[in-house]
Amino acid sequence: MGLASELARAQPLSAPRICCLDLDTFFVSVERLLDPTLEGMPVVVGGTPGSRGVVTAASYEVRRLGVKSGMSLIEAGRRAPNAIYLPTRHELYGTYAERVRELARRFAPTVLVASIDEMFLDFSGCERLYGAGAEASGNDGEDRAGDVAIGGAVLQLTTAIFDELGLPSSAGVATSKVVAKVASVLAKPRGVMLVPAGVERAVLAPLPVRSFPGIGPVAEARLHAAGYRTLGDVAEASVAELQEIFGAWAASISRGVQGLGSGDLGRERPAFAEHDPEGETAGSISNERTFREDVTDPASIEAVLCGLCERVCWRARKRHVKARTVTLKLRYADFHTLTRSHTTAATSSELELYPIVKEMLVAARTRSLPIRLLGVQLSNLGVLEQLPLFDRNERVGAVIDRLRARFGFATVSLATTQRRPPDEGRGTRSGSPAGPRVGRRP
């Protein structure tokens, strides 16, 4: 009997069962899969130490030294000079992420991607498929049997991901996305944690406030100043009290810390869903980056902003279009979001757009709060005219694109200069692009 017919016969229980599947140190795990000698070694993915860029993934071994995602590679190099540093290979990681998703579809009818290393599965109504038979008497018995069945199914899923793809993962199961996400973190590494319906608040209560998704360092500091140390403390506060800290998000935070979050999976957010047909001028081209940890380090902010400029310009050249308008998106740690736009001569060159966007960020960032998200958008697009003689920037772009087509996007990056210690080599003046740099895997 097929999955669809079985689902039609299955009766969903009173509460949803949502699974948050988290691929442990995903980028590092893929690199170790391809190079087993990296197993057990301190590994940083993002680029070479001291170079422009940020850490995109760090192994558990190097996290003990204070290195974490979003940190500048300069700082990472100071903290872990003897670690193994590798370039980011987004296309490769995207391929493995899609394989995990295909495998996950064998276990649950609904699978939604939250990021390249995280997805949510809805197991609601699948209890009998995985062994929760009708012999369980009463609602409590049925719920317990369903928990056991779904918990076993999720354990089978994480085992299959490791056995078939070689990738470690952790998972949390609960009645809402937010509690499932917290549970997936508590289950690390390579574990499964199920939070039964009705005990969500008790599970969350002893955890530090920073454990809750959406509470970053700024909100944590404000909560501590107000006397809230644990999620249980926050759950006891009124919405009016929390509005002083979270503003419009107070009601949502209040419900979440009480374990009353929604079981709705919401909108899918594919990690690399870029569609760039040649000659397409409708709409816009945009990329954005949400930091795992809110960022204040200027080097990390500059590196991400430059990388976003490179990405949208590369995509514009793939389409054979130029843009006349560039837009900066900035979101602070308190979720306040603003956009700034600038119109210029038509271009698809990061060498031309990055200095403009950097100036926009300097002018727009009027608050000292950490940054949660950065985005860059190109609009007012027009077809690129093929002239017999290209200017220097267009020639550089053409060469970069040929290298990326052959070796991957991360092969070449714009070398924005940073203040470096004397032993880290010479650089150009701070704040200006120093031209493309070709990276390679050590």
Secondary structure, DSSP 8 states (H G I E B T S, - for coil): --HHHHHHH----SS--EEEEEETTHHHHHHHHH-GGGTTS-EEESSSTTSSSB-SEE-HHHHTTT--TT-BHHHHHHH-TTSEEE---HHHHHHHHHHHHHHHTTT-SEEEEEETTEEEEE-TT-TGGGT--TTS-HHHHHHHHHHHHHHHHHHHHHHHIIIII---EEEEEESSHHHHHHHHHHT-SS-EEE--TT-HHHHHTTSBGGGSTT--HHHHHHHHHTT--BHHHHHHS-HHHHHHHHGGGHHHHHHHHTT-----------TT-----TT--SS-EEEEEEEEEEE--HHHHHHHHHHHHHHHHHHHHHHTEEEEEEEEEEEETT--EEEEEEEEEEE--HHHHHHHHHHHHHHH--S-S-EEEEEEEEEEEEE----SS--HHHHHHHHHHHHHHHH-GGGEEEEE-----GGG-----TTSEEEEEE----
